[in-house]
């Protein structure tokens, strides 16, 4: 049975023998090794690699890694790249140590070649010949990497050396093929001529087949003519058609052909990568949970960006399920902040953000300060991290990024988070705040034009609402801390573009572009830094046609300490309603706010519960008079439970504040309000059939001690009589009615209200088919008023008596008897429940 190392060599050999991209091959190798049970060995190698990356950066330590055949290739390549980046090493010294490294350990040639091919700057000139000489002692598996490195020299003096070696039949085969591949990076007619000659070597040459195949392969890569394959006859025809082209024609033809071939190869590679990703997902799903962290660590170190990105995505999903990454994986994530793939960097940053990794936040803030990053998607991820983990050092670059439309929303959200976190001190950072305010206001011309048309008095109403506080004296313009703005996500890796220059001679006038809708985070930021004029602008957005703009303005307003009246007046708007209800529950204390909310009862059950909670919370803050008004406005809704709850809260507050008022006017007003509250609750309880509780309120000290207004006396008498009638104590009820009438002779309003109560009680007895009871009540009414029956009571009494006369028939309800001046609407709350 093969060992893990043997399997790895076998798999690598099979891949190198095919037409599979090198990075795809590495990814496939990892999957196959894991599947075949080499997890432990791979884990050790990855651990060695990670440890190697954290060794001190010195020439000796880097060379030790580079020349250690036991270290994984990516780590050795990284060591080679760091050698090229050393500032205190001359090119001559670097060429010397790399030459010795390739002599001491030929396997280091591949990592060195990969580092050369990936250099941003030009590689040392003298290293090309050294590498070309060392090829003869290299490994077949490094051929492609060496060719790519030699290609960096194909436009220099090394070109003629590669050509000489390519045509030298006595040179080692590997060296010749490397030189041929290097020539392919210089797609000129002269190189094509050499390749055509090598594709048809003299008969009997010992390396003929290998050289022919190498030359034809480079011709395919250089020209893009994959359709010609290895048919030498077709290549001759092609050469005869192209050998006499002018240089510019030749170059155009090569570019077109290569572009077509590149597109086909990219499509094929995308297909292969997709299949690899799918296979890895299947592998992950079938792997026991305890082994998944190790598998993700392998994926994260893969050479293919898509595989690394998938590792981060899967780790993010695990975090969503409550499973945090291992410390080793989180440490590896930090190293991938330097990943060459923007897609990987974006996902890494967002995962570290959700892990609340403070070190990563410091790193990202430093990167923003340096300003080297230009990839839009990466910058967006940086800003999203700053919105969650704000840093003072990132504020100035984020202010600059406000001008980039593709980043404006994220930059505004991050700046708002910094302000809310208290990272900007009003005095110390006055200059920064001034710059930020200026920057945001500079955006307003294009945003203000987006505002929907509003009625002329909207702005005035909003301005008035800013300082209106009818009850608690709230008149402030400074916003309070607000919640975070949902951050957006994406993997856009576009490069930031410079502003376009204005044409000096436009062909035709260009119509103005439609205004950009203000991002919610920009509206929030304006609320945090703006003055009164800015708040007027935010107020106009409360009526915007765009629901997202309207919602953002409402949320900013609700989270501030400004009056909620402008929002409450728009509570019927489905966008604003939920926002103002939540804000009212938290801090609503104005009379106008509560009274406006009572006019906009939601339709959904869950929203109704939130609306009721908000009113209950406000009832504990607003004056008792406001609760009484709200109670009257809610009468049409028929929700007596809510009304009783509101009134009870006001009664409790008024009871707790007894004795607070010191002047006679204050005491009198407090006493009057308490009586009105108790009467309102008694009437609500009576309507709910809770006669005993109603009598408790009616017999309270506040009502009994008085003094009562005429209206309060009438309401008290009518409610008390209704309660006693409902309890069935008719004799005591009539005695009470007689006492009240005797105490107020000539009071027609009192007489009518008491008569109405009695007639309604008789009518209910008829409905319950209790004709005898109804007759007793009717006779008692005639005796009670002694021939001086009020007109409306007399009409009701006649209807009752007619019903009694119709034995067995249900009399019609006495609709003519209503009490229009009672609290509520429709049926009077004094109507007692029918008694069987």
N, C-alpha and C positions, 0 to 999 in steps of 0.2 A: 504493500500500500504506500502511496506517495506521502511524503512529509509535506507540511505546509509550505516550506520553501520550494520543494519540488513542484508542487501544484502551482505556486506563483510563477515560477519560471516557465512552466508549460503553458499557462494561460497567457503570459506576456508574449511568449513566442507565437502563439496562435493569433494573437491580436496584431502583432507587428507584421505578420505575414499577410494580413488582409488590408482592406481599404478603409479601416476605421480610424477616425480622428484620434490623436494621442490622448486628449483629455477624456474623451468618451471611453477609451481603453482603460484608463486609470480607474474611472468610476466603475466600469464593469468588473475590473479586477477586485475592487473592494467588496462588491456584492458577492462575487463567487467565493472569495476567501471566507466571508462570514457564513455563507450557506454551507460550505464544506467543513465548518467547525474550526476555523483558525482564529476565532475571536480573541483568545488569550494572547496569541503571538502578535496579532495586530494591535491589541491594547498596549502591549509592552512597547511596540514600535512607536505608537502614537505618543505614549508617555515619554519615551526617549526624545521624540521630536519636540514635544512641548518643553521639556527640560532644556534641550539644546537652545531653543529660541530665547531663553531667559538667562543664558550665560553672559558674563561680562563681554562687552563689545571691544575686542582687541584682536590684532592680527593673529596672534598665536592661538587664541581660543577659536577664532573663525576657521583657521586652517585645520585645527584639530577636528572640527565638525566636518569640513569639506572632504577631508581625506579618510574619514571613518566609514568604511563600507557597510557597517552595521546600522548606520543612521539612515532614516528614510530619505528618499530623493528630494522631496519638497524642502526639508530642513537643510539639506546640503546646498540646494539651489539658493535658499535664503541666505545662507552663510556666504556664498559667493557674491550675491548681490550686495551684502553688507561690506565685503572686502572692496568692491568697486566704489562704495560710498565713503570710505575712510578718507578724512581730510588730510591727515598727516602722512600719507603714503604717495610717493611719486609714481608716475606711470612706469618708469624703468624698474622700480622696486616691485611693483605689482606684477609686471610681466615676468620678472625673475621668480617670484614665489609661486605664481601659477604654473610656470613651466616646470618647476621642481615638483609641485603637487601632482601634475599629470604624469611625471616620470615615476614618482613614488607610488601613486595609486591611479592606474589608468581609468578606473571607474569614476574618478572625479571629473573626467572630461565632459560627461553628459551634463552634470550640474553647472559646470563653468560655461558650457555652450548655452544652456538655457538662460543663464544670467546675462551673457553677452547679447543674446537675441532680444531680451526684454529691457535692455538699458534705454533710458530716455536720452541720455547724452551719448555722444560718439564714443565707442570703445577705444582703448589705447591702440595706436597705429601698429606698434611692433608686436602686439599680441596675435595678429592675424597669421603671420608666417609661423609663429610658434605653434599655434593651434593646427595649422595645415601640416606641419611636420609631425605633430603628435598623433595625427589621425591613424597613421600606420600601426600604432600600438593600441588603438582604441577597441571598443566593443561594437559589434554589429548593431546592437539595440540603440546605440547613441547616434546612429548615422543621421537621422532626421534633425536632431538637435544641433549636431555639428554643422550640417549644411545651412541651417538657419543662422547660426553664428557667422559662418563664412560669408553668408549673403550680406551681412552688415559691411563687408569689405569689398563687395563686388563692384563698387564704383571707384575704387582706389587702385593703388599700385599692386595690390595682391591679385588683381584680375589676370594679369599675364602669367603669374605663377600658377594659378589654378588651371589656366588653359594649358600650360606646359605639362603639368602633372596629368591632366585629363587625357592628353594624347600620347603620354609616355607609356608604351606597352610594357616597360620594365618596372614601372612603379607598382606598389602594392595595390591590390584590387580595391580594398576599402578606401585607401587614400584617393584613388582615381574617381571612385563613385562619389566620394564626398566633394571633390573638386567639381565634378560634373553638376551635382546638385547645387553647389554654391553659384556656379555660372548661371543657373536658372533665375537667379535674383537680378540679373542684368539682361532684360529681354530685348536685345538688339539683334539686328540682322547678322552682325559679325558673330555673336554667340550662337545664333541659330545655325549659321554655316558650320561652326565647329561641331555642334550637336548632330547635324545631318551627316557629317563625315564620321563621327563616332558611332552613329546608328548603322553604318555599313562598313564595319572594320575589314581589314584585309583578311583573306582566307588563311586559316591556320593560326591566327592569333590566339594565344592560350586563354585570354580573358574575354574572348569575343562575345559570348552570350551575356555575361554579366554586364559588360560595358554597353552592349546594344540595348539591353533592357533599361539600364540606368539613363541612357541618352534619350530614349523614346519617352520614358516616364517624365523627364524634365521638359521635353518638348510639349507634352500634353499639358503640364502645369503652366508652362510659360505662354503657350498660345491659346489654351482653353479648348483645343480641338480634341475632346475626349472621344469623339466619334471615329477618329482615325485609328485608335487603338495601337497595335503593334504591327500593323500592315505597312511594311517598308515601301511597297509600291504606292500606296495612297499618300504616304508622306513625301515621296519624290514628286508626285503630281502637285501636291500642295506647295512644295518649295519652288517648283518651277513657276507657279502662279504668283508667288509672293517675293521672290528674290530680287526682282527689279523695281519693287515699290520704292517711292521716295521715303525718306526717314519719317516724315510726319504722317504719311499714309500708313506706313508700317505700324507706327505707334498707335494710331487710331484703331487699326484692325486688331492689334493685340489687346487693347483696353476693352474693346467690345466683346471679343471672344472670352477673355478672362472674366469679365463681368457676368456673362451668361453662365459660365462654368461655376463661378463662385455662388451664384444664386442657386444653382442646382445642388451644389455641395452643402450649402447652408440648409436647404430644405431637407436634404437627406440627413444631415447631422441633427436637425431639429426633431426629425422623426425618431432617430435613434435615441436621442436624449429623452424624448417623451416616453419611449418604451422602457428606458432605464429607470426613469422616475416612477413609472407605474409598477415596475418590478420591485423597486425599493419600498414603495408604499405597501405592496402586498407582503413583503418580507417583514415590515414593521408591524403590520396587523397580526401576523401569525407568530411574532416573537413574544415570549412570556414577558409580562410587565417588568419583572425584576431585571431583565436583560436589555430593556429598551434604552436606558440611559447610555449604556456602552455603545449600542448601535448608533444612537444619535451623535455620539462623539466621533465615531468613524465617519459618518456622513458629513459632519461639519468640517473635517479636514480633507474632503474630496477635492480633486482638481477641477471638477466641473462646477461652475457657479450655481447651476440649477439644483444640484445635489446639496450644496451647502445651504442654499436658500430653503430647500425642503426641510433640512434638519432644524433650522430656526423656526420654520412654520409649525412643525410637529411639536417642538418644545413649547411654543406659544400656546398651542392647543392643550397641551398637558397642564400648563399653568392655568388656563381657563377652567380645567377640571380640578384644580386645587393641588396639582402636583408640581412642586418647584424643581428647577433643574439642579443637577449635582453641582457642588462647588467647582469641580474641574471643568464642567461644561460652561458655567458662568464665567470662569476665568478665561476660557477659550473665546467666549463671546467678546470679551474686551479686546483681545488681540485682533479680532475680525473687524474692529472699527476701521482698520487699515485695509480691509479686503479690496481687491481690485475690482470687484463687481459691485456696482451701485445698488443692484437689487439686494444683494446680501447685506450690504451696509445698512440699507433702509430697514430691513427686517430685524437686524441685530439691534439697531438703535431703539426700535419700538419695543422689542422684547425686554431690553435692559431698562427702558422707561417703566414698563409694567412691573418689572422686578424691583423698581425704586432703587436702582444701583447708583449710589451717590458718586462713586468714582467715575462711572460713565458720564454722569451729568457734568462733572468737572471737566472731563476730557472734551465733551461736546462743546461746552462753553468756550474752552480754549481754542478749539477748531474754528468756531464762529469768529472769535477775536482775530485769529490769523487771517481769515478771509480768503484762504486758498481754494476752498471748495466752491465749485461752480455748477455742480450737477443739481438740477432742480429737485429731483426726488429725494436726494440725500439731505439737501437743505431743509426740505419740508419735514423730514423725519427729525432732524436736529431741533427744529422749532417745536415740534410736537413734544419732544422730550422736555424742552425748556418750559412748556406750558404746564407740565406735570411736576418738574423739579427745577424751578426757576433759579437762575444764578445772576448776581449783580453784574458780573463781568461780561455777560452776553447782551446787556441792554443796548449799548451803542450800536453794535452790528445789527441787532434786530430792528432798531429804528431805521437803519439804512435799507433793510429788506422790505420795509413797508411799501416802498416805491415799486417793488416787483409785483405785478398783478397776480402772478401765479403763486406767490407766497404771502400775499397781503393778509389773508384770513388767519393763517398760522402765526405770522409775526405779531398780529394784533392780539391774538389769544395769549401768546407767550408774554408779551409786554403787560397785558392785563394781569396775568398771574404774578409777574414780578412786582407790580404795584400793590396787589392785594397781599402779597407776602411781606410787604413793608421793606422791600429792598431799595426803594428810592426814598431818601429822606428829603423833606421839603426844603431844608436849608442847604444841606451838603450837596444835594443833587439838583439845585435850582436850575442850573444851566441845562442839564440833561432833560429836565421836565419841560423847559421852555422849547428846546429843540423838538421833543416828542410832540408837544402840543402843536407847534408850527407844522410839523410833518403831517399830522393827522388832519389838521385843517386844510392843508394843501390838497388833500384828497377830496375835500367836500365839494368843490365845484363840479366834479364829474358825478358825485353821488347825489347832491341836492337836486339835480335835474331829474333824478329818478322818482322824486316824491310825487305821490298821486295828488290830483287836484282835491282841495278840501274847501269846505264852506268858509266864508270870510271870518267867522267868529271862532273857528277851531283854535287858531293860534292864540287868540285872546283868552279863550277858555282854558287852554293848557297853561298859559302864563299865570292866569289867576289861580289855577290849581296848584301851582308851585308853592305858594305861600299860604294857601288856605288851610286853616286848621281851626275848625269851629269850636273845638272842645279842649284840646290839650296844649295849644300854643306851639305846635310843631311848625317851624318855619326855617328849614335848613336846606342848603343846596349841595351838601357834601354827601356823596353816595357811600353806602355801607359795603362791606365785603360781599362779594357775589360768588356764586358757584362757577365752576369751570365751564368753558364753552366746549361742546363736543368737538373734539378734534377730528379732522378728516384724515383719511389714510389713502395711500396710493404708492405706486412704484414708478412714477414718471421720472425718467433719468435724463431729461432734456438738459441742454446747456443753457445757462442764462444768456440772453441776447442783449446787445447794446441797443439803445434807442435808435430808431430809424432816422436818417437825416431827412430834412424837409426838402423836397424838390424845388429848384429855383424857378422852373417854368412848368407849372402843372398844366396838363393837357386840358382838363376841364375841372370845374369846381367839384370838390368831393363833399357829398352831404355829410353832416356831422354824425358820428357814430352814436348809436343809442347809449344813454348813460348806463354805467355799470351799477347794478344793484349793490348797495352797501353790504359787505359781509357782516353777519351777526357779531363776530368778534370785534370788528371795527366800531360798530355801534356801542358795544360794551366798553371798549377802550375810550371812546369819546365821553361816555358817561362818567368814567373814572377821572378824567383829566379836564373836562370841559367846564365852561362858566355858564352863566344864565342864558346867553345867546345860543350856546351849543345845546342846552336843554330844550330851548324852543324848537330847534331843528329836530331833536329826538322826538319831541311831541308831535311834529308833523308826520313822522314816520308811523305813528300809531294808527294813521288812516291810510297807509300805503296799500297799493293794490297787491303787492307781493306778500303772501302770508308769512314767508320767512323773515322779511324785513319787519313786518308788523309785530311778529312774535318776539324778535330780538329787541325792538324798541320797548315793548311791554315788559320784557324780562329785566332789562336794564332799569326801567323806571321802578319796577316792583322791588328790585334788590337795593335801590337807593333808599334814602330816608325822606324822600319827597312825598308830598300829599298823594294819596291813592285815589283822590276824587276823579282825575281825568281817566283813570283806568276803570273805575267803578261805573262811570257814565257810559262806558263801552262794554260793560259786562255781557251784554247780549251778543257780542261778536264771538263766534265760536273759537277764534284764535286767542282773543284777549281774556275771555271769561275764565278759563281754568287758571290763568296766571294771576289775575287779580283776586280770585277766590283764595288761592294759596297765600298770597301776600296779605290779604285781609286777616286770615287766620293767624298769621305770624305777628303782624304789627298794626293792623287796622284799628284806629281809635277816633276817627272823625265821624260826625253825625251824617254828613252828606255821603260818605262812603257806605255806611250801613244802610241808609235809606235807599241809595241807588241799587245796592245789591238785592234788596228785597223785591225789586221790580223785575229781576231777571232770574227766575228760577230755572235751572237747567232741566233737560229732558231725560238724560241718562241717569239710571239709578245710582251709579257710583259717583257721578258728578253731583247729584242731589245730596248725597251724604257729605261730600266735601263742602258744598255750599252751606248746609245746615251747621256743620262744625265751625265754619268761618263766622256765621252769625252768632253762634253761641259764644265763641271766643271774644267777639267784639262786644257782646252784651255785658261782658265783665270789665269793659274799658270805657264805653261811652256813657254819657249821662242818662239818668232814668227817663228823662223826657224823650230822649231819642228812642229808647226801648219801647215806650208807649206808642210813639209814632210808627215804629216798625211793626208793632203788634197789630195796629189798625190796618196797615198796608198789606199784611199777610192774611187778613181775614178772608179775602176772596179765594185763597188757595185751599182753605179747609183743613190745614195742618195744625190742629189745635195743640197737639203734643209739643211741636216746636215752639209755638207761641207761649205755652205755659212755661216751657223751659227758659225762654228768654226773660219772661216776666219774673220768674222765681229768682234768677240770677240778679236781676236788678233789685228785687226785694232784699235779698241777702246783703248786697252791697250797701243799700240804704240803711239797713239795720245795723251794719257794722260801723256806719259813719254817724250814728246818733250822737248828738252833742257836739259835733264838729263845728256847725254853724253857731256863731255867737251873737249875731244881731237878730232882732225880731223878724225882719224881713226874710232872712235866710232860714230861720226856724219855721216860719209859716210856709215858705215855699217847699221846704223839705217835708213838712207834714202833709201838705196837699199832694205831693208826688207819691208819698207812701200810701195814702188813701187810694189814689187812682190805681196804683200798682196792685194793691190788695183787691180792689173791686174788679180789676181786669182778670186777675187770676181766679177769683171766686166765680165770675161769669164763665170762664173757660172750663173750670171744674164742673160747674153746674151743667154745661152743655155736654160734658163727657159722662154725666150720670154719677158724678162723685159729690153727692149732696152734702155728706157729712164734712168732707174736706172744705167744701165751699162755705159751709156755716162757720167752720173754724176761722177762715179768713174774715168773714163778715162780723164775727164777734171779737175780733182782735182789739187790743187796746187802742191802736192807732185810729180805728174807725169809731169805736165806742166813745173815746175821749173827745174826738172832734178837735176843733170845730169843722163842720162839713159845709161845703157849698150846697146850694139848693139842688144842683144836678147830682152831686154825690149822695145827698140824702135820698133822692128819688131812686137812684140806682141801688143803693143799699137796701131800701125797703122792698123794691121789686125783686131783687135777687134773694133776699131772706124769705119772702113770701113764696117764691117759686121753689126754693129748697124744701121748705116745710110741706108744701103741697105734694112734692115729689116723694117725700118720705111717708106720705099717707096720714099725717097728723092733721086732718082737716079742721078739727075744732080749734086746735092751737093756732093754726094758720089763719082762720077767720078772726080769732081774737086779736092776732097781731095786726091784721089788715084794719080792723076796726079801731085799734089803738092809734095806728099811723094816721088814719083819716081824721080822727078826733083831734090829734095833735096839730094838724095843719088844715083847719077848716077853710074851705074855699080854694084850696090848691087843686085846680082842675087837672094840671099835668100829672100830679101824684095820683089822683083818683083814676085817671085814664090808664096809667101804667099798671096800677094794682089790678084794675078791672081786666085788663088784657091778660095778665098772668092767670087770673081765675078762669076766664073764658077758655084760654088755651088748655088749662087743666081739664075742664069739662069736656072739651072737644076730644082730648086724648082718651078720656074715659069712654066716650062713644066709640072711638076707633077700636078700643079694646073690648067693645060690646058689654060695657058695664053701665047700662042705662040707669040703674038706680043711683049709682055714684054721680053720674052726670046730672041727674035730676036734683040731687041734694045740693050740688055745687050751684046749679042755676038758681034754685030757690034762695040759697044763701046770698047770692049776688044781689038779688032783688031786695032782700032784707038789709044787706050791707049799705046800699046806696039810698034806701028809703025813698024811692020815687025820683031821685036826682041822678039817674044813671047817665054817664057821659055818652054822647052820640055814638061813638065808635064801639063802645062797650055794649050799648043797647042793640046795635046791629049784630054783633057777635052772639049776644044772648038769644036773640030771635032765631038765629040759625041753629043754635044748640037745641032750643026747645022744639023746633021743627024736626030735627033729627030724632029727638026722644019720641015724638009723636009717631014717627014711622017705625013702629016696632019691627025689629028684625032687619031693618035696613041700615046700612052704614052711612052715617051722615057725611056730607061733604065738609072738607076742612074749612075752617074760618079764614079764608084768604084775605078778607078785608081788614083783618086785625094785624097790623104790623107796627113795629116801633122804629121809625126811621132814624131817630136820634140815638139809638143804642149803638155801642161799639160793634164793629163788624158790618157785614152786609148780608142781604137775604134774610133768612129766618133769624129771629132774635135769639141770642144766646141764652135768654131766660126760659126758653121752651123746655119744660121738664120731660124726662123720658116717660113713655107710656107705662102705666102700672097694670098688670093683669088683674 
